[in-house]
Amino acid sequence: MSEIALITGCSGLLGAAVAQRLATSGYRLVLTGRNEEKLNANPIADALKVSADLALPEAVEQLFLAIDSHYGEPPSLLAHCAGSIIIRPMHRTTQEQYRNCLQNNLDSAFFTLQKFIQGLLDHKTCGSAVLVSSIAGRIGIGNHAAIAAAKAGVEGLIRSAAADYAGQRIRINGIAPGLIRSAATEGFFKGAKAEEQLAAQYSLGRYGHVDDSANAICWLLCNEADWVTGQVLAVDGGFSSIRPLVKS
Ligand SMILES: NC(=O)c1ccc[n+]([C@@H]2O[C@H](COP(=O)([O-])OP(=O)(O)OC[C@H]3O[C@@H](n4cnc5c(N)ncnc54)[C@H](OP(=O)(O)O)[C@@H]3O)[C@@H](O)[C@H]2O)c1
């Protein structure tokens, strides 16, 4: 039997793209997202689809019970693509926006990863997880305080959990994307001028496509990256690491 892969954020573009790749590779799939209608619209017919708010530990518990009752074993792969974006200066960020940001990004990552690992430990099997950070979690970018705090937390979680479970051959990695055009960011692309300006932020001359991040997630998740753990791979067109010479 093929391994079971749990992909979160499947009512969004990145989760759906990862799910599509893993379906093509023959994995048994569990797709999850909050919006049931969008989740059920996913065209992968033979996947188990469960809607859940993963910021709530009891909903995560229910998700894993549903997986157990459907497949009779826990997932050995987790692609945690659930999360949100908020771009606002601190002084205009409400407590509710801040809490939502932490819940959607950090709480969901912690509770989902915790339950995923517990399943592997109970079944004495190895596995692999990839979480999604952001360039905002690693360098200071204006107007990103709440999401920076949440994603920096995700990166700390990745490294610490990777250290805890390497001995059980459970690998835990992450990616840190730059701007990806998706439902979460569509509002930034208002017209050709805005699109051009967004692309110009990146030394490679374009903003990110969902495929860039989906490919990186699938590589880290699967056996090709069998000797990689505790890493967060920047998928950001060089934004966080290079500073080309500007010619006037
Ligand atoms: N787009 C970018 O520029 C960018 C840049 C850096 C990092 N990221 C990260 O990339 C990931 C994917 O984002 P995306 O661009 O694909 O956005 P998206 O299209 O809005 O997808 C986000 C997904 O996360 C789900 N989600 C959010 N909060 C959740 C919660 N509490 N419980 C369960 N599911 C939850 C959403 O579910 P519902 O829609 O059903 O509510 C949706 O399926 C996120 O972690 C985001 O922070 C994105």
The ligand as an SDF file (V2000), in Angstrom:
LIG
                    3D

 48 52  0  0  0  0  0  0  0  0999 V2000
    0.5580   33.8970   -1.0850 N   0  0  0  0  0  0  0  0  0  0  0  0
    1.7200   34.3770   -0.6450 C   0  0  0  0  0  0  0  0  0  0  0  0
    2.2510   35.3780   -1.1620 O   0  0  0  0  0  0  0  0  0  0  0  0
    2.4330   33.7030    0.5050 C   0  0  0  0  0  0  0  0  0  0  0  0
    3.7180   34.1550    0.8480 C   0  0  0  0  0  0  0  0  0  0  0  0
    4.3680   33.5440    1.9140 C   0  0  0  0  0  0  0  0  0  0  0  0
    3.7510   32.5310    2.6030 C   0  0  0  0  0  0  0  0  0  0  0  0
    2.4880   32.1340    2.2350 N   0  0  0  0  0  0  0  0  0  0  0  0
    1.8710   31.0380    2.9780 C   0  0  0  0  0  0  0  0  0  0  0  0
    1.5260   30.0240    2.0640 O   0  0  0  0  0  0  0  0  0  0  0  0
    0.4410   29.2560    2.6150 C   0  0  0  0  0  0  0  0  0  0  0  0
   -0.6350   29.0810    1.5480 C   0  0  0  0  0  0  0  0  0  0  0  0
   -1.1830   30.3300    1.2420 O   0  0  0  0  0  0  0  0  0  0  0  0
   -1.9250   30.6170   -0.1310 P   0  0  0  0  0  0  0  0  0  0  0  0
   -1.2240   31.7560   -0.7550 O   0  0  0  0  0  0  0  0  0  0  0  0
   -2.1450   29.3550   -0.9010 O   0  0  0  0  0  0  0  0  0  0  0  0
   -3.2860   31.2010    0.4450 O   0  0  0  0  0  0  0  0  0  0  0  0
   -4.7910   30.7500    0.2350 P   0  0  0  0  0  0  0  0  0  0  0  0
   -5.0490   30.4630   -1.1970 O   0  0  0  0  0  0  0  0  0  0  0  0
   -5.5980   31.8070    0.9350 O   0  0  0  0  0  0  0  0  0  0  0  0
   -4.8770   29.3970    1.0620 O   0  0  0  0  0  0  0  0  0  0  0  0
   -4.8110   29.3710    2.4560 C   0  0  0  0  0  0  0  0  0  0  0  0
   -5.3700   28.0520    2.9210 C   0  0  0  0  0  0  0  0  0  0  0  0
   -5.2000   27.9220    4.3410 O   0  0  0  0  0  0  0  0  0  0  0  0
   -6.4390   27.5440    4.9180 C   0  0  0  0  0  0  0  0  0  0  0  0
   -6.5180   28.0090    6.3020 N   0  0  0  0  0  0  0  0  0  0  0  0
   -6.2750   29.2320    6.7880 C   0  0  0  0  0  0  0  0  0  0  0  0
   -6.4680   29.2400    8.1180 N   0  0  0  0  0  0  0  0  0  0  0  0
   -6.8450   27.9830    8.4780 C   0  0  0  0  0  0  0  0  0  0  0  0
   -7.2000   27.3670    9.6970 C   0  0  0  0  0  0  0  0  0  0  0  0
   -7.2360   28.0490   10.8520 N   0  0  0  0  0  0  0  0  0  0  0  0
   -7.5510   26.0420    9.6860 N   0  0  0  0  0  0  0  0  0  0  0  0
   -7.5460   25.3460    8.5280 C   0  0  0  0  0  0  0  0  0  0  0  0
   -7.2260   25.8710    7.3310 N   0  0  0  0  0  0  0  0  0  0  0  0
   -6.8750   27.1910    7.3110 C   0  0  0  0  0  0  0  0  0  0  0  0
   -7.4940   28.1980    4.0200 C   0  0  0  0  0  0  0  0  0  0  0  0
   -8.7320   27.5780    4.2460 O   0  0  0  0  0  0  0  0  0  0  0  0
  -10.1340   28.2930    3.8590 P   0  0  0  0  0  0  0  0  0  0  0  0
   -9.8920   29.1030    2.6040 O   0  0  0  0  0  0  0  0  0  0  0  0
  -11.0290   27.1320    3.6080 O   0  0  0  0  0  0  0  0  0  0  0  0
  -10.5080   29.1400    5.0130 O   0  0  0  0  0  0  0  0  0  0  0  0
   -6.8680   27.9050    2.6500 C   0  0  0  0  0  0  0  0  0  0  0  0
   -7.1360   26.5810    2.2720 O   0  0  0  0  0  0  0  0  0  0  0  0
    0.0140   29.9910    3.8730 C   0  0  0  0  0  0  0  0  0  0  0  0
    0.6380   29.3960    4.9940 O   0  0  0  0  0  0  0  0  0  0  0  0
    0.5690   31.3880    3.6750 C   0  0  0  0  0  0  0  0  0  0  0  0
    0.8000   32.0640    4.9020 O   0  0  0  0  0  0  0  0  0  0  0  0
    1.8200   32.6820    1.2010 C   0  0  0  0  0  0  0  0  0  0  0  0
  1  2  1  0
  2  3  2  0
  2  4  1  0
  4  5  1  0
  4 48  2  0
  5  6  2  0
  6  7  1  0
  7  8  2  0
  8  9  1  0
  8 48  1  0
  9 10  1  0
  9 46  1  0
 10 11  1  0
 11 12  1  0
 11 44  1  0
 12 13  1  0
 13 14  1  0
 14 15  2  0
 14 16  1  0
 14 17  1  0
 17 18  1  0
 18 19  2  0
 18 20  1  0
 18 21  1  0
 21 22  1  0
 22 23  1  0
 23 24  1  0
 23 42  1  0
 24 25  1  0
 25 26  1  0
 25 36  1  0
 26 27  1  0
 26 35  1  0
 27 28  2  0
 28 29  1  0
 29 30  1  0
 29 35  2  0
 30 31  1  0
 30 32  2  0
 32 33  1  0
 33 34  2  0
 34 35  1  0
 36 37  1  0
 36 42  1  0
 37 38  1  0
 38 39  2  0
 38 40  1  0
 38 41  1  0
 42 43  1  0
 44 45  1  0
 44 46  1  0
 46 47  1  0
M  CHG  2   8   1  16  -1
M  END
$$$$
